[in-house]
Amino acid sequence: MPGWKPEGYCSVSPYLLCAEPQRTIDFLVAVFAGQILRRYEHADGTLMHAEVKVDDSVIMLGGARAGAPSEQPHLHVYVPDVDDAYQRALEYGAHPVQAPIRKGDEDKRGGVRDANGVTWWLATQGTR
């Protein structure tokens, strides 16, 4: 049924409040080939709201402000090559949480923490 959500959006999107949201936007673009869909700023030029598409998902971000501080969520992202994505994240300045490893299920998974404290769990399912 058209009209109740933007074309190409899922019904549920993660929403991140970040002290330095542009750093997370840049991280999404550099590590996951994210595409900035929309961006709105407050009158003072700080980020009010942004949306970045990563593959088939949209991540929404807001700049942390008084009464809405930065929070440190964990997000899980399936990627075609977990080792490559993990390495790109580290090269971009993310801090390692866990090197990619298979722990008993069919996913090989690793984790990194970006400049805003968001933990990204990267995974590839299968034999890669």
N, C-alpha and C positions, 0 to 999 in steps of 0.2 A: 504494500500500500504506500504509494509515494506521498511525500509531503510531511511526514512526521519525523524524519531524520535526514541528514544530508546523504546524497548519493554516495555509495561506497563506504559508509560508516557502519560499524557494528553497533548493536544495541547498547553494549556496555564498553566504556573506555576507561583506562586508568587515568587518574587526575593527580598530578604531582604539584605540590607547593614547594618551591625551591628558593633559597636565599639568593642564588645567582642563576636564574632560569636560563639565561643565554648560554651558559656553559653546558647545561644539560641538552639544550637544543643543538648546540654544536657537536656534542657527543653523539646524539642520535643520528645526525647527518653524517659524521665521519665514520662511525663504527657500523651503523646499520643501513647506510644509504638512505636515511630518512629524507622525506620531502616536506617542507613547511607548507601547510595548507592555509592557515589563517594566523594572523597576529594582530592583537589589539593592545594599545598602550594607554596608561593613565595620562592625565594632563601633564604630569611632571616627567613624562618620558619613560617611566618604569613599566615593565611588562605587566599587563593586566591578565591576558589570556593568549595562549598560543596552542596550535594543534599541529602535530608532526605525524605524518603517515609513515609507518614502517611495514613494508610488505602489504599485508591485508588488514593491518590494525592502525588505529589512531590513538596516539598518546596526547593527552591534554595537559598543559602546564600553566601554572600561575606563579607570579612572583610573590614570595612570602612578604607579609606586611604585619604591622601591629595587629594582634588579634587573630592572625592566620600565619603562624610561624612555619618555617621549613620543617618537613617531616621526612623521616628516612624509611621509605617503603622498600620492599623487595619486589622485583618484577622478573618474570620468567619469559624468555624469548627463544623460540626455536629458530635456528639459523642453519643454512646449508652446510657449513663447516665450522664446528665449534672451536677447533684449534686456531683457525684463521681469525675468527671474530674475537676470541680471547686475546690473541696477540695484537690485533689492531687496537683493542681497548687499552691494553697496557701501553702501547706506543702513543696513544692519545693522552696518556696521563692517569688512567684509572689505576686504582690500587688493587692488587690481587687479593681475593678472598679464598679462592680454591682453584688450583689448576684443573683443567678438564680431565675427568676420570669417569669410568663406568663403575657404578657401585651396586650392581645387583639387579638393575632393570635394564631395559634396552636403550636408555638414554646415556650418552656421554655428556657430562655436565660440568661446567666450571662457573666461577663467580668472580665479579669485579665490583668495586665501589667507585662511583664517579665523584667529581669534585663537590657535588652537593650532598654526598652521603647516600645516594640511591644505590642499592645493591641490585645488580643485574645478573640473573642466573641465565647463562647461555647454554643451550643444549642442541644436540643433533641426535636424532633417533636412528638406530640401525648400525651398520658396520663401519661407518666413518670413524 
